[in-house]
Structure formats: structure tokens, C-alpha cells
Amino acid sequence: MTEHPEQTLKRALALIGDGRLEDALALLAPLAARHPGVPAAVINHGELLRRLGRFDEAVAVLEKAVARLPDLPVARFNLALALRGAGRLEDALAVYREALRRQPDHGDGWYNQGNTLLDSGRDEEAVASYRRALQHLPPARQPRTLNNLGSALILLRRPTEAAAPLRDALALAPDYADAHLNLAVANERQGQMASAAAGYRRVSALRPDHWWHELHADLLCPDVFDDNAAIDAWQDGYAATLARWRDRPGQLDPAHLHHSGAEPPPTLMYQGRADLAVKSAHADLLAPRLPDYQPPAARTGGDRRRIGMVVNHGHEGIFIRSVLGLLPRLDRQRFEIVVAVTRPALDRTRAALGEDGITWLALDPRVDQAAAQLRAARLDLLYHWEVGSDSFNYFLPWLRPAPLQYTSWAWPLTTGIPAMDFFLSSDLVEPADAAHRYRENLITMPGNMFTWTTPPEPPSRPPTRGDFGLPERANLYLCAQNPRKIHPDFDPLVAAILERDPLGRVLLIGSQEGAETAPLRRRLQRRLGPLAERITLLPRQSRQRYLGLLGLADVVLDPPHYSGANTSYDALGLALPLITLPSPLLRGHFTAGLYGRMGLNGLIARDPDHYVDLAVALATDPALRAHWRDTLRQHNGALFHDERAVRELEDAWERMLGDG
């Protein structure tokens, strides 16, 4: 006797409840084929295919369901979920728009649309969608929406605002580990280190197998230090923490690496100390806790070498600026270029860089999935844009996504990672003994910097000093670096400049999230006393306003230990005198390298006293300033439209590949 369809459906749903998805599919697939007019059979068939990761099949089933049952909302919402799983984000959003137009009180629909918007990098729209979801969900079902709302606000660099919905989520669900984790991140971004540490430890207590959050709590690092003694004390504590953790048990789960926080603190970059020993010690702590990934076999055949470039969301802006002029000039007879971008950053990056001669790869935000995608792309060499500015880009090279991999100047210090084969630098910015500062094999470009770029275009309507609230009778010294880069060694230089120049005013620019600005202001007030009244901390500026502000400065200042890179191209491209005090570390030598490329050394300070002398002389002597502006105009063409930089990069690739 043939079983009634409702009985078969009931058995299938019971199997789904027991987690026996393949057994349920064996019942649902023929049931839906025999009874296409039974909505529950067809829709559950499509949803089950989605849950099994068979997204294209799910889409095909659910598209037919929507066509047959256009007034059934669940069919559209499930289709949108399947489209998202298939990576068809714009199609998914179009379905959500129509479904929510038909049923605007569907809280889960607004929530899932928010997730798709987040996948697309449309964070502001995701925030609005989550807020709509909260209007229609009962309190018991709000925590996940509140958590994702907080996560979106963190991505938008609004951690103070993010904390409120995350606390609301925890009020409703006190043991919600994801909300504890996001609240800890929000607190860390606000500089509230004690609260952040408590939050990370709470996550590890709720999820004991996620011990890495406790490690992150032990490694929390201030964005701005009070003085060198505080830096040294923190570094001593860092070494002690690594030693304490070395013999503790625990493996790292590749599925969670992308938000583990187990990487070295990114703020090491700003401390002005050599990094090889601590970066290597940290890597050696992690190495036995990760699977032993072997590099994929080298590709054989093909006329061109396949070069990959990988960047993840949050870092695509500077990547776009730095490779925009470079990519079209690479020799496509020798190299095939694959640009791999995590999905939320893909649309922006692709729109900026175009399609011509580029193979695009949309990466999963999970680092293990992204590594698998890159392996499948069968690259010869992979360039990691940054390694260490977040968990994703630190751990990706560990998973050996290409036979050979390198990194370079975007995150300008050694990775310390054994799996990173090369670090590409330039003879213009490295001393003769530089190789001992890198765990990677150091390769240098002989006579050029790292990119092909164009000079900045000043705004068509330049702002006035009054537009920034600045006095007309003042000598303006501008340091355009973010507060993390303002090392304590900058403070005595500023004090000496202001003491020597009664009309001097130093301009600094605050951070986007703001957490670093307040401690920097407090430090300057404490260390400089009344002189700090002549330091102005301006808010972050748009690109055009920033270039306009540059045009108002009399002198531009590099801070010690971390000079400008793109900001130096800006200042020198506008022929603005830029004073730099180089250090042996790559990140402290960029500006001096640009001066070397121009064949100029008169604005490179020999020591702190010379730095102050140069700055004050330029700010107070209009004729000297005019001389240097004329000199820079005559020589700064060497920095731009630099075809030799392209050829030297290609030569470096061939050396890495063993072809040179």
C-alpha cells in the first residue's frame, strides 16, 4: 500500500530533526517530484538541499516553487537563503526586497537580508536591516540580531555604538558566547582593555576548546604608550606570556582561525623595536597547534606564470590605491594575474581595478575555506598584501595556499611565519645587513620603490585655514600619521619645535575609531605641559580635505620609527617639505627611500637635534621653504609614472620563482 504524502513528509521531517539529512533527502526528493503541488514537500526539499550545501540545486528547486507559488512568502525567503549560499548575493538581495515588500513584518527576513548585505560589504544597509528585524522579532528571538548588529557597527568602526546592542543581547541571553566575543572586541577597540580581557576570558570559559581567546586576553596591547619604559615593560610581559603558554595544551581549529585573535598583537608595528625575535617566538608557539600544511605541488605546463594577490575586507582601500596603476602595466605575456578578495570587499575592489586582464576570485571569509579556494586556483606565487593586521591575513599563509608566497611593504615587518617564503623590499629602504631582520628570505628591488603611482591632485577649491579653525598667523607643522604611529620619541621633538618657534602650531589627525586619540592627547598634555595647548588634534578627513590641509602646512613631519608611505607620496607629490628621521627598520625608512629615489638628502635628519633644526628653519624662513618647494617640483617626477618599478617587480617575481 502506497504511503500517503503527508506521512512521507512527516517521516522526512523527523529524520531532519534527528540530523539524518541524507536519509531525509532520499524521501523528500521523490516526494517533491511526484507531488509538485504540495508546497511543504517542495520547499522542504529545497531547504534540505541548501542545508546540505548543494546550493545550486536548492536554487533550481526553489525558483520553480516561487514560480508555481508566487504568493507563498516562505518560498521566496528560502530561495534568498539558497542564493546567498551559492554566492549570488545581488540575486539574493533582489529576492529579499520583493519578499519583504510583500511581507514587511517578517523579522527573520530582515535579519537574513542584513546578513547578505554584510556579506556584500554594505555594512550601513545591514545595520538598517537588522534594526528593522528588531522591530518585528519577539525579545526571546532578538539576541542573534542584536549580536550581528553589533558586529556590523564594529566593521563600520563604531565600537562605542556597537556596545549597546551587544549588551542588550547578553541581557536576553547571558551565556551567548558570540555576543561576549563581539563586546570584547568593541571594548578593545575603545581602549577598555580590562573589560575586553574579561570578555575574552568569558568566551573561553563558555567554550573551553576555544582557548585562544584567553591567549588574546593575555596579549592585549595599548594602542598608545605613555613612554619608552611602558613599551619595554609590555614587551617583557609579552615574552613572559609566550613562555608561559608554550607548554599549555590545545590545538587551533582551522575553521575558527579567522576570528581567533591568536596572532601577534598588530600594535607591535608601532613600538619602534626590532620584531624578529618576538614574531618568531609567537609563531613557534602556534606551529605545533596547527595542522602541518604542505605546499601544493608546483604547477606544470602553461606559457605564463600565475601570480595571485590576496587582500581581505577592511584593507582593500590602500590595496586599490597601491596597485591601481601597477596592474595594467604588468607583462601579460609572462604573467597571469589573479586577484583574490574576501567577498565583502569584492565589489568595491573589482569596480576600482576593472576586469581587463584580471581573473577575480571571491574568497570565503573563513580562512580555511579561502585557503582551499586559493589552492584550487593553482597559483605559482601568491602575494599577501598584509600579514598580521588581523587574524585572517595572519593565518592564511600558514595554510600554504600556494607553492610559493611572499609579502611586502603594506605591513612592513617580518611575519615570523615559517611558511612565508619571501619578503620583498627595496635597496632604497634597507641597510646592507637587513636580511637578519627577517625570517623570510629577503629579496630587494635594486633601484625603485614598490609601486607605479600618479601624483596627487590638489582640490579644485583649496580650503582656508579658517575652514579648519586654524589661526592665520601661525607656522603650521603637520604630522598626518594615525595616532598609533605617534611614538613617545616624537614628543620631545615636538616640544623642542614649539619652544624654538613661538608661532608654531603642530597639527595631528585623530583615528577613525577615536580610541587612540584620547590617550595620545593625555600623553602630550602630561609630557609637554603648556606647550600642548599649541597642538591641534583634528578629526579624520576626507581625501580631498586632507589634501587641502596638506596644502596649508608649512612643514610636514614624519614621526620617528614609522615614516609615511602613501602620505609621503602625497606630501612630496605636492612639493611640500617633509622632514624625516630614518630608522634601520623598513617602516621607519620609507620617506628617506623616496628622497633617495629623487637623489635628495637635505631634508633627511641625522639625529633628533638636526630634525628640529630643519623643521624650524623651514617653517620660519619663507625663502628657504620656497627653495625646497622648487627643488621638490624639479625632482618629484622620479616618484611617479615609474615604469622601472614595474619591471623590477616582475624581475623579483622571476627570482622568487627560480626563473631569473
PARO-752594 format. One record per residue (C-alpha): z, x, y. Coordinates in pm, whole numbers, plus 32768, in hexadecimal, padded with zeros to 4 digits. Example, Ala and Ser with C-alpha at 12.3 -4.5 7.8 and 13.67 -1.06 7.14 Angstrom:
BEGIN
830C84CE7E3E82CA85577F96
END
This chain:
BEGIN
8000800080007F988089815380B880DA823E80C280148381806780EC84B481BA80AD855382698133841D8190826C841D81D6829F858E834A827485508343837D843D8281846A851C83778442863984978483854A83F085C584DB83C7862B8647853985E9867B858486D0855684A887E185EC83A087C284D9827D87BA85C98167881F84DA81D2871583DE81D7861584F6807A867E85627FF986488400806084DB8425800584A585937EA6853B85997E10844B84957EE0832A851E7E54835A867D7CF2837D85F17D0F8238852D7DBD817686407D3D81F387937DAE80AD88307F1D80F087DC7F9B81A5891480D382388877800B82DA875F7F08837788447FF783E9895380F3847B885E7FD5852C87AE7F6D85CF88F680D186248956811486BF88027FDF879A88218063880A897581B7886188E6810C892E87D9805489F388E67F008963888A7EBE890B89F17D4488E189EF7D5B87EF88CA7E728734897A7DA087158AB57C79868789F07D56858289487E0A851C8A867CCF850D8B5C7C4A840A8A687D9683518A797D8683438BF57C1E82C78BE97C7C81B98AED7DCB81618B8C7DA581A98D027ED380DA8D647FC681858C76808582858D4C810F83518C2B7FAE83AE8BBF7F63844A8D1280B084FE8D298088858E8BCB7F2285F48C1A7F9E86AE8D4F809D87688C7A7F8E87CC8B827EA788408C977FBF89188D237FF589B08BCC7E8189FB8BB67E918AB48D017DBD89AF8DB37EAF898D8ED27DCB88EA8FD37D5C87E78ED57EC787A58E7E7F2087748FEC7DFF8681901B7E8385B28EF77FE585BD8F837F6B854690D67EC38418903B7FE483CE8F4C80E583E09064800D830B9146801A82029037818D82368FEA823782DA9116839782A4908C835D837C8F57846484898F8483F3855A8E5A829085528EDF82FE85E2902E83CD86E88F7682AF87548E9481BD87578FB882B28840906882A7892B8F3C812B89308F45812A897390BA821B8A92907D812F8B1D8F74801A8B0B907880DF8BD0917B80FC8A9F925D82718AC49288829D89ED93BF81E988CA931982BF88FC91E383F988DC92B8837B879193468326871191E8847E87699160852086B8928484538580923684C0859790CA862D8597913185F8844D91E7859C83A3909E866C84528F9487CD83E38F3B88DB84EE8F7588FD853D8E02878E85A88DF8878686698F3E880C87C48EE086C2885A8E6A860F87DB8FA2872188659083870A89B18FCB859189C98FF485AF89649161869F8A85919285B38B6F90D984908B0991BA85608B4792F285BC8CA0926F84498CEA923F84178C7C93A885238D7A940B86128C6E948187428CC493AB88408C259492878C8AD8947887628B06930088D88B1D92C2891E89AF931988488907920988BC8A09910C8A2689B6915489CF884591358933888A8FE08A6F893A8F6D8B4B88218FEE8A8B87398F038A6B88348DE48B7689468E008AF28A0E8CD589848A0B8D3D89308B7C8D0C87E38B768DC588868AE98EFC899B8BF08EEB888D8CFA8ED287C68C798FFA89018C5190CC895E8DB8907B88038E2590EF88298D5A9230897D8DF7927288F68F54923087D68F16932288D78EB39428899D8FF293F08AC28F3593538AF09033923D8C428FC391B68BCA8E5B918B8A838ED490F68B378FB28FF98C188E918F908AE48DB78F5F8A2D8EB48E898B638EE78DB38B808D6E8D8A8A1B8D628D048A6D8E718C058BA48DB28B9E8AD88C748B6A89C68D348AB68A6A8E608A0C891C8EDB898688A48EFC8AEF898F90218B30889B90BD8C2589188FDC8D3C8A6B90858D1E89BC91D68D3B891091588E758A6190ED8F008AE5924D8EC789B892E18F7F89B3920890B7895E92DC91E2897B929A935988379280941988CA933F954089D09452951F8ACE94AD96298AA1962496078A41973E951B8B9A9744947F8B6A95DB94138A179630937B8AAC975592BB8BCD9680923E8ADD957291C58A02967291158B33970490678B8F95A48FF78A2D95678F7E8A37969D8EA18B8B96368E198B0B94D78DCC89E2955D8D0A8ACA963E8C438BB6951B8BFB8A9A943D8B7F89EC95458AAD8AA594FA89698ACB938389948A0892AE889A88F791BC88F7877D919D88EF869891278A0585D08FF089B2846690208A25844C8EAB8A6B85528ECA8B7E84FB901A8C18844C8F818D4685958F068DDC868E8FE78D2A86F990BA8E54872A91DE8D64864792C58E2E86D193D58F14873C93469065860A933C914786E293AC926C86ED950B91D585A7953092918656952C93E18776961C93A486C6976293F98727980E92B5865898A5919C862E979F908C85AC98428F4F86FC987A8EA68787971C8EDE863D96698E9C8615972B8D56877E96EC8CF08751957A8D2B860F95778C6186B896378B4887C9952C8B4086C4941B8B1785D394C78A288694948F88E186D293238944855C92D28950845D92BE8837839493FB88088249939588A08127947688467FF9948D892A7EC793CB88B77DAC949388237CB99526891A7B83945489497A4094D888B978E09490892C786E94088A7877C694B98B9778DD94848C937A4F94CB8C997B20938F8CBC7C2A93BF8DC97D3A92BB8DF57E0D927D8F2A7F4291A58F01801C9103900C811B8FED8FEF81808ED290D5823B8F3B920B81869086922D801F901692528019902293D08025919D93F77F5191C492BD7E3D90F3935D7E4A91BC949E7E45930893E67D2592C792F57C5191DB93C87B6F92F094497B8A93C3930F7B0F92D4920179AD929A92857971941192A179C99476913E78A994EB9067785E93C28F86776E94918EB6789A955B8E4179B994628E5679F692F88E017B15926C8ECE7C0B916B8E437D0890E08F3B7E2F903F8E877F168F648F5680358E848EF07FCA8D1C8F0E80888CB6904C7FE08DD0910E7E868DAA90777DE28CB791687E4F8D73929F7DE88EC592127C9C8E4A918C7C428D9E92D27C8B8EDC93967BDA8FD492B27AB78EFC924079F48EEE90FD78F18FFF912A790490ED90057A6E90958FAE7AE790038E657C188F2C8EAF7D388EFB8DBD7E488DF88DFC7F8B8E7F8D6980AB8DBA8CDB81ED8DF38DA3829C8E558C5F82788FCC8C4182468FCE8AC781338EC98AE080918F868C01809690C78B357FEA90148A157EDD8F948B027EA290F18B8A7E8C91828A2C7D88907B89D77CBF90E68B0A7C90923C8A617CB593148B937C81948B8B9B7D7794C78CB87E6C93E08D697EE894128ECE803C93738F0A804B9324907F81C99330908882BF93968F7C842C93498FC0842F925490E18488913C8FEB84C591028E798360909C8E2682B191CC8EB283BE92BB8E3383AE92488CCA8237920B8CAC81E1937C8C7282EB93948B62821D929E8A9280F2938C8A937FE492968B017ED993A58B147E9294F58A697ECE95AB8BB37F8895328CE47FE495B58E38808A95558F7D807795E090DC80E995C09243813D944C92618298948A91CA82AC95FA921E83A096959129839D96EF8FBD83BE95CC8ECC848A969A8DD883DE95D48CC2836996A18B96823F95B88B6181AF95F98CBC80A897058C93804F976B8DF780BF97588F607FA0977790577FF3981991A37F4A98F892A47F629A6593027F8F99ED946780E499599415816A9A3092FA82029B8F930A81899C97921982AE9C5E912B82939AE2912C82529ABE8FB583C29AEE8F65841699AD9023835498D18F31838298748DC5821298178DBE80FA99158DC580B699468F377F4999398F9E7EEE997191097DBF992091DA7D639A6892867D119A0B93EA7D3C9899942D7E37978494327E30965A934C7D46955493D37C1794EF949B7C7E941F95C57C1493B1971E7CCF93E498667DA392C098E07D1591CE99DC7E00919D9B067E3890329B677D358F9F9C507E4E8F289D357F5590389D2E80BA8FBC9D5E819290309E7D82EB90C79E6F836E8F7D9EF182E48ECF9DBB83E08F989CEF84FA8F829DEF84D990F49E418515918F9F9A83EE9213A05F84A99350A0CD84F993E79F7C846F94F39E98843194439D4D846694FD9C0683F094259AE1844C94569974838E934C98B18426938D975884F6928796A7867092B396BE868E933C955D85C7946D95CF86AA94B196F9877895C4965788CA962796EB882997729751875C96AC984D88959648990F88E1979D99AF877297C39A0C877896769AC288C396CD9B69883798179BE886FB976D9C6D87C196659D2888B297669DB68791983A9E3586C597149EBC878F961F9F92865F95379F9F862A95499E2B863494149D51860694259BD7855693019B2D858E92B299BF8507919298EE85E590C4980B85A1906696A384F28F2D962D86218EAC956E87128F25967888208FA8958F87E1911395F087DA90D697678949908097A089DB91B096E888E8929497A08952920298EC8AC3923098938A879397982989D393EE996C8AE2934D9A3D8BEF940C99828B41955C99898A9C95509AE08B9D948D9BA58B1F94229D0089CD94C69CC2898693B69BC1896092C09CE0880E93629D22879393209BC186D591D99B9486AA91489A39857B90669A4A85268F60994384088F91985182B98F6C98FE81688EE1989C80578FE5986F7FBF8FA699C7810D8FA39A7D817490E199C9803591909A39807491109B9881D5919A9B8C814B92ED9B1D806F92ED9C5081A092C59D30825C93EF9C9C8264953D9D4C82BD95F99C0E82C595959A9F83D6962999C283DD966E984E8538965D97B585A3978A96E585669786956C8473965F95708350967A965E824F957296A7811A954795CE80569410963181209401977280B7956997B97F4A950D978B7F8B93F8988A803494D3998E7F4695F8996F7E1B950F99617E8894869AB37EB495EE9B30802C95CA9B5C80FC970A9B4B81CD96FA9A0E82ED97EE99DA833B98469873843C992497CA83A99964967084729991953284089A3193E883FE98D7934582B3981D9343834096F093FA83BA97CF9513826F9881953F8164977695728145979896EA813E991496DA802798F195D87F5F981896C67F8E991997D97F1B9A2296E17DE3995596997D9C995598117DE79AC798367F099A85992880719AF9990D80FE9AE29A6D81BE999E9A2E82569A0F98E483BF9A719929844E9BB1989785B49B33989886899A1C993186AA9AC79A8585349AF69A9C850399869A3C85D999199B64852B9A0E9C4D83D399899BF08438981C9C0F84DF983C9D6183CD99199DF182C0981F9D92837D96EE9E0C83DA97859F5D829A98459FAD816B975E9FE1807A98849FF980ED99149EAD80D897BD9E0F7F76978E9E947F1698E29E097F8B98859CAE7EE797309CBA7D9D97D59D157DCD98D69C027E1197C99B007CDF97059B6C7C0C983B9B367C95988299DB7D08973C993D7BAD96EF98B97BFF97DB979A7CF396D797157BFE95B696FF7ABA956496487B099690956B7A03969F94567A9897E393CF7BD89728937B7B0B964592987A60976991EC7BA8982591BE7C4596F0911F7B2396D4902C7B4298468FDB7CB798148F9A7C6696F98EA87B7B97DD8DE97C8798E98DD67D7E97EC8D4A7C7E97738C4E7C2298D38BE87AC098AA8C687ADB999C8D8B
END
